[in-house]
Amino acid sequence: MPDLDPGFCQHLQAISEIKLSDEHVCVECIKQGTTWFHLRTCQTCGVTLCCDQSPEQHMTKHYNASSHPVIASAQPGERWLWCYPDEQFAEY
């Protein structure tokens, strides 16, 4: 992970290695029999869940329940992070 600009929040600056998942499904959508649009990976625990454009918005629900602050896109070709509490976006 390249060094981020010092203007980024402490949560983004604390990321030293990007957690990427081999999972290409939202495990919660699978359990519920629902569908997802895009996937995100939690940078604290590594779980991969669906994005806010998905009907169930499992990653935001995960953040609200766990307070794990940073996610990464799990979409092929996308290289970005999002910090929920500070609402900051960073490409890497």
Secondary structure as a PSIPRED ss2 file (coil, helix, strand):
# PSIPRED VFORMAT (PSIPRED V4.0)

   1 M C   1.000  0.000  0.000
   2 P C   1.000  0.000  0.000
   3 D C   1.000  0.000  0.000
   4 L C   1.000  0.000  0.000
   5 D C   1.000  0.000  0.000
   6 P C   1.000  0.000  0.000
   7 G C   1.000  0.000  0.000
   8 F C   1.000  0.000  0.000
   9 C C   1.000  0.000  0.000
  10 Q H   0.000  1.000  0.000
  11 H H   0.000  1.000  0.000
  12 L H   0.000  1.000  0.000
  13 Q H   0.000  1.000  0.000
  14 A C   1.000  0.000  0.000
  15 I C   1.000  0.000  0.000
  16 S C   1.000  0.000  0.000
  17 E C   1.000  0.000  0.000
  18 I C   1.000  0.000  0.000
  19 K C   1.000  0.000  0.000
  20 L C   1.000  0.000  0.000
  21 S C   1.000  0.000  0.000
  22 D C   1.000  0.000  0.000
  23 E C   1.000  0.000  0.000
  24 H C   1.000  0.000  0.000
  25 V C   1.000  0.000  0.000
  26 C C   1.000  0.000  0.000
  27 V H   0.000  1.000  0.000
  28 E H   0.000  1.000  0.000
  29 C H   0.000  1.000  0.000
  30 I H   0.000  1.000  0.000
  31 K H   0.000  1.000  0.000
  32 Q H   0.000  1.000  0.000
  33 G C   1.000  0.000  0.000
  34 T C   1.000  0.000  0.000
  35 T C   1.000  0.000  0.000
  36 W C   1.000  0.000  0.000
  37 F C   1.000  0.000  0.000
  38 H C   1.000  0.000  0.000
  39 L E   0.000  0.000  1.000
  40 R E   0.000  0.000  1.000
  41 T E   0.000  0.000  1.000
  42 C E   0.000  0.000  1.000
  43 Q C   1.000  0.000  0.000
  44 T C   1.000  0.000  0.000
  45 C C   1.000  0.000  0.000
  46 G C   1.000  0.000  0.000
  47 V C   1.000  0.000  0.000
  48 T E   0.000  0.000  1.000
  49 L E   0.000  0.000  1.000
  50 C E   0.000  0.000  1.000
  51 C C   1.000  0.000  0.000
  52 D C   1.000  0.000  0.000
  53 Q C   1.000  0.000  0.000
  54 S C   1.000  0.000  0.000
  55 P C   1.000  0.000  0.000
  56 E C   1.000  0.000  0.000
  57 Q C   1.000  0.000  0.000
  58 H H   0.000  1.000  0.000
  59 M H   0.000  1.000  0.000
  60 T H   0.000  1.000  0.000
  61 K H   0.000  1.000  0.000
  62 H H   0.000  1.000  0.000
  63 Y H   0.000  1.000  0.000
  64 N H   0.000  1.000  0.000
  65 A H   0.000  1.000  0.000
  66 S H   0.000  1.000  0.000
  67 S C   1.000  0.000  0.000
  68 H C   1.000  0.000  0.000
  69 P C   1.000  0.000  0.000
  70 V E   0.000  0.000  1.000
  71 I E   0.000  0.000  1.000
  72 A E   0.000  0.000  1.000
  73 S E   0.000  0.000  1.000
  74 A C   1.000  0.000  0.000
  75 Q C   1.000  0.000  0.000
  76 P C   1.000  0.000  0.000
  77 G C   1.000  0.000  0.000
  78 E C   1.000  0.000  0.000
  79 R C   1.000  0.000  0.000
  80 W E   0.000  0.000  1.000
  81 L E   0.000  0.000  1.000
  82 W E   0.000  0.000  1.000
  83 C E   0.000  0.000  1.000
  84 Y C   1.000  0.000  0.000
  85 P C   1.000  0.000  0.000
  86 D C   1.000  0.000  0.000
  87 E C   1.000  0.000  0.000
  88 Q E   0.000  0.000  1.000
  89 F E   0.000  0.000  1.000
  90 A E   0.000  0.000  1.000
  91 E E   0.000  0.000  1.000
  92 Y C   1.000  0.000  0.000
